[in-house]
């Protein structure tokens, strides 16, 4: 089964409307911002591009 499936909830309007079901409850930034703390050196644009390339390579070499 694909990890990219979207859960749908069925709305009974005419015509029928399908909309994505929200996977998480509504949250406020202050409720989750603590997980963003980072004390390391800032990543350069080159570091970010290298990480993206590495991730793409992993996806296509490890089916």
Secondary structure, DSSP 8 states (H G I E B T S, - for coil): --TT---EEEE--SS-EEEE--SS----HHHHGGGG---S----HHHHHHHHHHHHHHHHH--
